[in-house]
Every structure is written in structure tokens, then in C-alpha cells.
């Protein structure tokens, strides 16, 4: 049996970093961890190949080679997923679909022979057993969420690592909170399930053995969702990093209440966590209450500063469009982002994702519009009737993006972030000296010579060199990220695009 695993293309979004990756000679941020895990679940007798459309094109010959085409994806990959499925069906291939998009929007799917809803650790083996008997079903859905203990080590070796800037592993699934707009709790549940310490360290071993060094993203939607288990993991994670010379620079996502646990923060610093993404959403208390974001109630600014004081750069998500947003929400978001020194601020307009609490509430209220959620929160489109005038909301959102990614504004936040996140050790790098020099020349040529905003770049470069000379790699990485967000803003802002 020949199985082709296809990861659909992502459009240009916050997480794509498409305009920053060329500086380091990479094509995509992460390999498709879901498909690497699926590969490990396939029968050993299967031949398998991975095609990630974010680093390469899909050739007809690759589809012709396969007996079955496995496609996964998130909502934001919808357009590409449909295209791949269509191509595969036209060649008479057996098409198998899975992933978050398939799980939450089954009525819009392209033609497929077999559909997997939810997690596949139990249903995929069942499918192959049914297939062997000639009794394969069209839809597979696990009767309950599987324990993480049966999730295998992802098949990292089928990914072409040289094209990615970061590797990823998953420790847990699910989140204990009940944010109204979130689809994670609908897909993975509110009882966080974790892998054992031995499992996650075995994945670290596997990545080290294939030669990976540098950034490693623990992709959990809330790494500290099961704090009891995380506390038990951290000493072993610290010991593993020390034993192997700290080959990985760790980053993850967590809830804001991470700031309440000094011991855990200290352990994360010792284990080499350098960055954490927080779902801050809004500084407006009434909007947090509306979103059922109880874990964010309190002094958010102090929480961010607390996490930064343990050497972790804070990235964060922000949302405008809540029913309780005041007229000055846009200015308040800008001010919070500025004061919190969060360089990488993902700001989006609220969208109702299918089958979330928000979707169901708006459906009851008759406020859903025909426009489906795109999954891309950098696009200024609405799929429900907002309390604020839509034109005002869209223009206000665009004003935030124009402001926070103005070069001087952005570079000031980077410098403030570097000042707050003191490191005692150098961050591990996946690049040799030649690669680092090549990346530096490319970045300086682009941002320091060609770019119209080169004056601001040199001002930043000199300040970073003077105050943070030991962290120039990190400073220039953030400069490249700022360029990505500026170009992304131009892409989705019709006013800037026309000018």
C-alpha cells in the first residue's frame, strides 16, 4: 500500500512568517506534526511519502504513485485542501480526510472516500483492519477522546528538516477553560490529557538523533492546562536539557495564569523556554467576561511583565469585535501592546468558528451571516452582525495594525522586550557560522539598503548593538519578523496596497 500524506498550503497569516523565512533560507516554520504522527500510525507494510505544499508543489507523478492520499488541515487551509482532494479524485485515488477542519465543518468537505473526525490514534488502526476485510467505513469518529499514552513518536524522518525553521512536538491536548470563541475545547475537550514524561523525552531524543538543534515548539494550545502533570515533567525536562548540552530552545503557548506560578516559571527558564504565546485578547474587563475568559481577569500588564522577568519573550493574541468593546478599544489595544513590550502581537477581528459556543449563541440570536469563518484572523472580514458599526470596526482594526507595525513603533517594543527578558545563557542555534553570515548579509541588504524604512532599521540596529550586543541574533530575528508583519499588513489593507 502506497500512502501519500499531503499538507495543504497556508495562506499568508501571522503564523506563516512567509516574509521573514527567506532571511534564514527556510520555506516554512514547522513540519506538519499531525501527518508525521499519522505516518507512525500506518501499518509498517505501507510505503509513505510526505508532500508539504508550504515547501514544495504537488506533482501529478506524486499522486499517480499513491494508492491512497491522506490530507489533513485546519480551516485556514480549506481552499488548498479542496484543491488537493479534487486532483486526487480526478486520478481515481482513494482520498482520506482528517484534521480540525474536517472535524468541525463536515458539511462543506470535498468528495472523499473516508473521513476521520477527531483524533485518529484509535480509529486509524480500526480503519486498516476494516480495509483488510473489505469493510472500510466512510466516516470514522472515536467514541471517546483517546489517551495520549497511545500516541506514537511522530515520524520525523519523513520531513525534509532543512526547509523548516523550527521543529514541534505535542505534550497535551485539551484546555480546562471555556473561552466562548475557542474551538479547541470543542475538538479536544476541557480535560487536558498529557503524554508521560518518558514519551515526551523520547520525542526529544528522536529529534536530537536526527540532528535537529535550535527552536522546538511545544504546540499545546495550553501547555499548563494540566499543571499537576507539567510540574512533574519539568524537573526531568530540565535534567534532559542539561545532560545533552541544551540543544533546544523551547517555546510554547499557555494561559495567562502562568504568571501566578513562580516555581513553574523558574523551572521553565531553567529548561530553556525562551518564548511563550499568551491569549490576552483584550484589556477590557467586560469583554473578557463576555468571552468567558476568567483566567485573564486581573492585572494583565503585570502578568506579562512577570513572565518576561523570567527571560521569556511574550507573544500574544488580541481580538477586537466583542459586543462589549467600547469605542476607544482600538486605542486601548495599541496602548496595552506598547506598554507590555510584546513585539509579536497577533491582532484579529472576532470570528465565529463553527460549532463553538460563540457560533451557537449567535445562531440563537439570529446574528450569523452567510460568510463562513476563514480561519485567518489577519483578514478584516466579519461573519456575524456586530454591535459596533462594521465599517468602524474594520477601520479601527486596520488602524491598530498600521500603528503597531510601523517600524519605529515595532522596533521600540523589540528593544523594550529585550531589556525585560534577561538571559544567562546563549540561545542554541541550528545554523553554522557560514549560514549565520549569509542570513545577516541578506537581512542587512533587504532592510538596511533596499527597504524604504532603512533609516529606522539602522537606528534599531545601532541601539541593539549598543545595549544588547550579546543578543544580536535574537534582535535581527525580531527585525525580520517585523518586516513580515508589515508586508502582511500591506497585503490585507486595501488602502496601503493601492498606495
C-alpha positions, -999 to +999 in steps of 0.1 A: +000+000+000+014+034-011+002+063+011+008+099+001+005+123+030-003+159+019-003+190+040-023+218+022-009+253+018-014+280+043-023+315+031-002+344+043-011+347+080+005+357+113+019+322+118+032+317+082+061+342+087+064+340+049+082+373+045+107+365+074+117+330+064+137+339+033+162+357+055+173+324+071+169+304+039+138+285+051+105+278+034+081+271+063+081+274+101+070+239+112+066+205+095+030+191+097+032+173+131-003+158+126+008+140+094+041+129+110+020+113+138-004+097+112+027+083+094+037+065+127+001+051+129+002+035+095+009-002+091+046-010+088+040-025+054+029+008+040+052+029+018+048+065+027+058+099+013+051+134+026+043+164+005+041+197+023+027+223-001+042+250+021+077+240+009+071+223-024+045+218-052+023+187-057+034+170-089+010+148-108+036+120-106+034+120-068-004+115-069+000+088-096+025+069-073+000+067-045-028+042-038-043+064-011-040+101-005-042+113+032-050+150+035-053+170+067-057+206+075-071+235+095-099+258+085-074+283+071-061+257+047-096+250+034-090+262-002-058+243-007-073+211+009-103+212-016-079+216-045-057+186-035-087+164-029-101+173-063-068+165-081-066+131-063-101+121-071-097+130-108-069+105-109-090+079-092-072+078-059-087+068-026-090+101-007-088+101+031-095+134+050-088+143+087-078+171+109-096+201+127-113+214+095-128+181+087-139+176+123-157+209+127-171+215+092-180+182+077-209+195+056-185+216+034-160+189+026-149+179-009-156+144-022-137+118-001-138+081+004-131+081+041-134+109+067-118+109+101-133+132+127-113+140+158-082+122+169-070+092+150-050+071+174-078+045+178-097+050+146-068+047+121-059+012+132-096+003+131-098+016+095-069-005+083-083-036+100-117-028+082-099-022+049-082-056+051-116-072+055-131-051+027-154-034+052-139+001+054-165+027+065-169+062+050-168+080+084-147+072+115-152+090+147-137+078+180-164+072+206-142+089+232-110+110+232-080+087+232-054+088+260-022+104+249-003+073+262-011+056+229+001+084+207+033+073+189+066+092+184+060+112+152+078+100+121+102+130+120+124+113+094+099+117+065+101+155+068+128+174+049+141+192+080+164+216+061+134+236+049+119+243+083+130+269+109+115+252+139+105+216+150+075+208+170+062+182+195+029+179+213+027+172+251-010+177+257-044+181+242-074+200+256-078+230+278-096+234+312-111+268+304-143+277+285-135+307+262-166+313+242-149+318+208-125+288+211-129+256+191-100+238+209-123+228+237-149+215+213-124+194+194-101+182+222-122+187+253-118+205+286-099+178+304-063+182+293-046+148+285-009+146+286+018+123+274+040+107+300+074+122+308+090+092+291+070+098+259+079+134+255+116+129+263+117+100+238+105+126+212+133+149+223+157+120+219+143+113+184+148+149+172+183+151+186+192+118+169+182+131+135+204+161+140+180+189+150+193+218+171+176+251+179+140+261+182+115+235+194+078+244+197+057+225+222+025+231+202-001+225+230-029+251+229-023+254+267+009+238+279+000+244+315-036+231+311-027+202+334-005+219+359-001+188+381+015+168+352+035+197+339+051+202+374+061+166+374+076+169+338+097+200+344+125+185+366+130+158+340+129+182+312+155+204+329+177+174+335+174+162+299+185+196+286+214+198+310+225+163+301+225+170+264+240+205+265+207+224+259+203+216+222+168+230+220+154+265+226+118+259+237+087+279+230+050+271+237+015+285+243+000+290+277-028+307+296-021+340+314-023+324+348+012+310+342+022+343+358+008+331+391+033+302+395+068+314+403+082+279+407+069+267+373+082+299+357+116+292+373+116+256+360+107+268+325+135+292+325+159+265+336+146+241+309+153+267+282+119+282+274+126+314+256+092+324+243+055+319+252+024+328+233-005+341+255-041+345+246-046+380+261-074+390+238-084+424+253-076+447+282-114+454+286-128+436+316-164+434+303-152+419+270-132+393+289-163+385+309-184+382+278-158+358+263-158+337+295-121+344+298-120+342+336-083+333+337-074+367+323-093+387+349-068+408+369-038+430+360-028+416+326+001+440+323+017+428+355+012+392+344+031+399+311+059+417+329+062+388+354+066+362+327+091+384+309+111+387+341+118+350+338+136+355+305+107+346+282+097+368+253+059+371+253+040+367+221+002+373+223-031+372+206-056+401+207-092+404+195-115+433+186-152+429+179-166+418+212-201+430+219-188+449+250-159+466+232-160+504+239-155+530+212-119+535+223-110+498+221-085+503+193-065+530+212-066+508+243-053+478+224-025+498+210-016+512+244-016+478+260+006+463+233+030+492+236+032+491+274+036+453+275+065+453+251+050+425+231+068+426+197+048+398+180+012+408+186-014+388+166-044+411+164-075+399+147-112+406+144-135+382+162-149+355+140-174+328+149-158+295+143-182+266+135-197+247+165-182+269+191-202+284+220-200+317+202-213+302+170-242+286+188-251+318+207-250+340+176-271+314+158-297+316+185-297+354+183-300+353+145-267+372+140-247+348+119-241+360+083-237+338+052-199+344+052-181+314+067-152+319+091-119+319+071-097+308+100-074+337+090-078+364+117-055+388+098-082+393+072-107+421+080-139+402+072-169+396+095-192+366+096-217+379+122-237+410+129-215+431+153-228+455+179-202+481+167-207+496+133-189+472+109-171+500+090-159+515+123-147+481+135-128+473+103-112+507+101-103+506+138-088+472+134-067+484+104-056+514+125-042+490+151-022+471+125-009+502+109+002+516+142+018+486+159+039+476+129+052+510+120+089+504+120+098+528+148+069+517+170+077+480+164+115+484+170+109+502+202+088+473+215+116+449+205+142+469+224+119+470+255+112+433+252+150+425+251+155+448+281+129+429+301+139+393+291+174+388+305+191+356+296+220+339+314+230+316+286+232+319+248+203+306+228+211+274+208+212+279+170+205+254+142+229+273+119+267+272+114+288+303+111+286+305+073+247+302+074+246+330+100+268+353+080+247+346+049+215+354+067+230+386+082+241+398+047+206+390+033+188+408+061+210+439+060+207+441+022+169+439+024+162+460+055+192+482+056+197+491+019+166+483-002+137+489+022+123+524+023+123+522+061+160+515+062+167+546+084+146+531+112+163+497+108+198+513+113+186+532+143+173+500+158+205+481+147+228+506+165+206+506+196+205+468+198+243+466+192+249+491+219+226+477+246+221+440+236+253+431+217+252+396+231+217+390+216+221+403+181+209+370+165+176+374+185+174+411+177+178+405+140+153+376+141+127+400+155+136+426+129+128+400+102+095+392+119+086+429+120+092+431+082+068+401+078+040+418+097+045+450+078+042+432+045+012+412+057-005+444+068+001+459+033-014+427+017-046+428+037-050+466+038-065+478+005-055+514+013-019+506+017-019+482-012-033+508-036-007+533-024 
